[in-house]
Amino acid sequence: MKVALLASRRMVMGFNLGGVHAGYTCENKEEALAHLESCHKNREIGIILVSNTVALMIQDKIQEIKRSPEMIPVIAVIPDDHEQGLFC
């Protein structure tokens, strides 16, 4: 299974260096929805990481996918690179 990331350009570059298989820069809702749909349909992708900023743009679609009976892909919302604080 592969890992994909939907986030800012800076986060995508960093995660690609860390080994994420596919990174997609999302600067607006339309791009974010298109990339999420593409990742969701790709059976090789098992985990989709979504930055908080991107998730706020497409939260309805994320919830729709999470509520589906399919176990894969797992979607996890992660903090953006500019967010402060402790996250677990």
C-alpha positions as CSV (number, residue, x, y, z in Angstrom):
1,M,0.0,0.0,0.0
2,K,1.1,3.5,-0.8
3,V,0.8,6.8,1.1
4,A,-0.5,10.0,-0.5
5,L,-0.5,13.5,0.8
6,L,-2.7,16.5,-0.1
7,A,-1.2,19.7,1.2
8,S,0.8,22.8,0.5
9,R,3.7,22.8,-1.8
10,R,6.2,23.0,1.1
11,M,4.6,20.1,2.9
12,V,4.5,18.0,-0.2
13,M,8.2,18.5,-0.9
14,G,9.1,17.7,2.7
15,F,7.0,14.5,2.8
16,N,8.3,13.4,-0.6
17,L,11.8,13.6,0.8
18,G,10.6,11.5,3.8
19,G,9.2,8.8,1.6
20,V,5.6,9.6,0.8
21,H,4.8,7.9,-2.5
22,A,2.5,10.6,-4.0
23,G,2.2,14.2,-3.0
24,Y,-0.4,16.6,-4.4
25,T,-0.3,20.3,-4.0
26,C,-3.8,21.7,-3.4
27,E,-4.3,25.4,-3.6
28,N,-8.1,25.5,-3.9
29,K,-11.2,23.4,-3.3
30,E,-11.5,22.1,-6.9
31,E,-7.9,20.9,-6.9
32,A,-8.3,19.3,-3.5
33,L,-11.5,17.5,-4.5
34,A,-10.0,16.2,-7.8
35,H,-6.8,14.9,-6.0
36,L,-8.9,13.3,-3.2
37,E,-11.1,11.5,-5.8
38,S,-8.1,10.3,-7.7
39,C,-6.4,9.0,-4.6
40,H,-9.7,7.4,-3.4
41,K,-10.1,5.5,-6.7
42,N,-6.4,4.4,-6.8
43,R,-6.4,0.9,-5.2
44,E,-2.6,1.1,-4.6
45,I,-3.1,4.0,-2.1
46,G,-3.9,2.8,1.4
47,I,-3.4,6.0,3.4
48,I,-4.3,9.5,2.4
49,L,-2.8,12.3,4.6
50,V,-4.6,15.6,4.3
51,S,-3.2,18.8,5.8
52,N,-5.6,20.7,8.1
53,T,-5.9,23.6,5.6
54,V,-6.9,21.3,2.7
55,A,-9.2,19.3,5.0
56,L,-11.2,22.5,5.8
57,M,-11.8,23.0,2.1
58,I,-13.2,19.5,1.5
59,Q,-14.4,18.4,4.9
60,D,-17.8,17.1,3.6
61,K,-16.1,14.8,1.1
62,I,-13.6,13.5,3.7
63,Q,-16.5,12.7,6.0
64,E,-18.4,11.0,3.2
65,I,-15.4,8.7,2.5
66,K,-14.8,8.0,6.1
67,R,-18.4,7.0,6.6
68,S,-18.3,4.5,3.7
69,P,-18.1,0.8,4.5
70,E,-14.7,0.5,2.8
71,M,-11.8,0.2,5.2
72,I,-9.2,1.5,2.8
73,P,-8.1,4.1,2.2
74,V,-7.6,5.5,5.6
75,I,-7.8,9.3,5.7
76,A,-5.9,11.2,8.3
77,V,-5.9,14.9,8.8
78,I,-2.6,16.3,10.0
79,P,-1.4,19.7,11.2
80,D,0.0,22.2,8.7
81,D,3.7,23.1,8.8
82,H,2.8,26.6,10.1
83,E,0.5,25.4,13.0
84,Q,1.9,25.8,16.5
85,G,1.4,23.5,19.5
86,L,1.7,19.9,20.5
87,F,-0.1,17.3,18.3
88,C,-0.4,13.6,18.9
